[in-house]
Amino acid sequence: MTKDKSTPSDLGLATRLVRGGTSRSQFKETSEAIFMNSGFVYDSAEEAAGRFKGENDGFIYSRYANPTVNMFEERMCALEGAEASRGTSSGMAAVNGALMSFLKAGDHVVAPKALFGSCLYIIEQILPRFGIGITLVNGTDLDQWKKAIKPETAAIFLETPSNPTLEIVDLEAVADLAHKVGAKVVVDNVFATPIFQKPLTLGADIVIYSATKHIDGQGRALGGVILSDEEFVEETLAPYLKHTGPALSPFNAWNLLKGMETLDLRVHKATDNAEKVADFLAGSATVKKVLYPGREDHPQYALAKKQMKRGSTLVSFELEGGQEKAFSFLNGLSVIDISNNLGDTKSLITHPTTTTHSSVSDDLKAELGITDGLVRLSVGLEDAGDLIGDLERALG
Ligand SMILES: Cc1ncc(COP(=O)(O)O)c(C=O)c1O
């Protein structure tokens, strides 16, 4: 494999998204090759032995590393400004790997209550089984973070904006508190996307993505990625992933590489649409409340503006009339699809309380504002007028 002659880290975002990480085989292909192989062969037994001892460079097994997956990891590093990264089979494998690779019994973790259901499951249900203490806070309240973080706190895990209520956590302030006790700050940056928010520059130590979402963004592939400094990735994370096996498929890595080439264009265009949709919804009589970080009526608009370039491709809103109205509204849509996925070219709508957040307790849902009337819309690339027309008809 030969590296592409461009040096993407010196180049602009769009160039890094198209060219970052590209290596070519002896065939000099333009588009990145898919190395759809599990193993690699050696010229001799001595070479195999040397490879395992780390005495000669080269691939061993696709659970450890694979050329197509490597290209994806390097392109993600070029995008995020991270020293190192590892791809994983899904976003949840990334969340689990990022945390379990370094946490141990006796450690303590602080996280906001407003988390994606599966992330909350890992924090609330899995970590305590291994003797890891947890404290859940209102992520928007710095006093709660201050009180919760203690000397044995080893990790902070958070999403900002959160799924589905689009709450914003003050990344710099929480990272400062965490670093005073030596805790690592792990940020799930799925909703913000790497285009609008750079957690590593705001104090995060580890960033994770469900690459299934905007990075693929075309409904084709599950994948995840963990980005951090070289020491953490190579010494702590890589051995954990290598031995536990949540490896990213080379075919999916290729889809993700292709997705990255249009990521900036897609995220901006979907956000243009989301802004128009949010404004339309805010003016609709049957909509009780619109949650959109790009609108001045979002409770944390100033903070969103400070740490994110733009709002989001997601808009959440609450309908008068609870679940019955929400279901009839969803069923009345003809352009927008009902789906629990997000970050896609196609607009997708979700009723979180009965789907993505159905595993969250009723009390916590009530506390977080995940009501029966709340719906989450992931805005895609269709014509904004068609989306607004569809919403208008279904709301009527
Ligand atoms: C914020 C957030 N984190 C993680 C995930 C998990 O990603 P995946 O479905 O790729 O495992 C999701 C999926 O919806 C999500 O919304």
Ligand as a Chemical Component Dictionary entry (heavy atoms), coordinates in Angstrom:
data_LIG
# 
_chem_comp.id                   LIG 
_chem_comp.type                 NON-POLYMER 
_chem_comp.pdbx_formal_charge   0 
_chem_comp.three_letter_code    LIG 
# 
loop_
_chem_comp_atom.comp_id 
_chem_comp_atom.atom_id 
_chem_comp_atom.alt_atom_id 
_chem_comp_atom.type_symbol 
_chem_comp_atom.charge 
_chem_comp_atom.model_Cartn_x 
_chem_comp_atom.model_Cartn_y 
_chem_comp_atom.model_Cartn_z 
_chem_comp_atom.pdbx_ordinal 
LIG C1 C1 C 0 -26.447 9.217 20.461 1  
LIG C2 C2 C 0 -26.268 7.806 19.980 2  
LIG N1 N1 N 0 -25.186 7.099 20.379 3  
LIG C3 C3 C 0 -24.987 5.835 19.978 4  
LIG C4 C4 C 0 -25.882 5.202 19.138 5  
LIG C5 C5 C 0 -25.635 3.784 18.750 6  
LIG O1 O1 O 0 -25.211 3.640 17.441 7  
LIG P1 P1 P 0 -25.329 2.263 16.613 8  
LIG O2 O2 O 0 -26.772 2.096 16.299 9  
LIG O3 O3 O 0 -24.454 2.494 15.424 10 
LIG O4 O4 O 0 -24.825 1.176 17.492 11 
LIG C6 C6 C 0 -27.004 5.897 18.698 12 
LIG C7 C7 C 0 -27.981 5.215 17.816 13 
LIG O5 O5 O 0 -29.091 5.659 17.621 14 
LIG C8 C8 C 0 -27.211 7.234 19.119 15 
LIG O6 O6 O 0 -28.284 7.940 18.733 16 
# 
loop_
_chem_comp_bond.comp_id 
_chem_comp_bond.atom_id_1 
_chem_comp_bond.atom_id_2 
_chem_comp_bond.value_order 
_chem_comp_bond.pdbx_ordinal 
LIG C1 C2 SING 1  
LIG C2 N1 SING 2  
LIG C2 C8 DOUB 3  
LIG N1 C3 DOUB 4  
LIG C3 C4 SING 5  
LIG C4 C5 SING 6  
LIG C4 C6 DOUB 7  
LIG C5 O1 SING 8  
LIG O1 P1 SING 9  
LIG P1 O2 DOUB 10 
LIG P1 O3 SING 11 
LIG P1 O4 SING 12 
LIG C6 C7 SING 13 
LIG C6 C8 SING 14 
LIG C7 O5 DOUB 15 
LIG C8 O6 SING 16 
# 
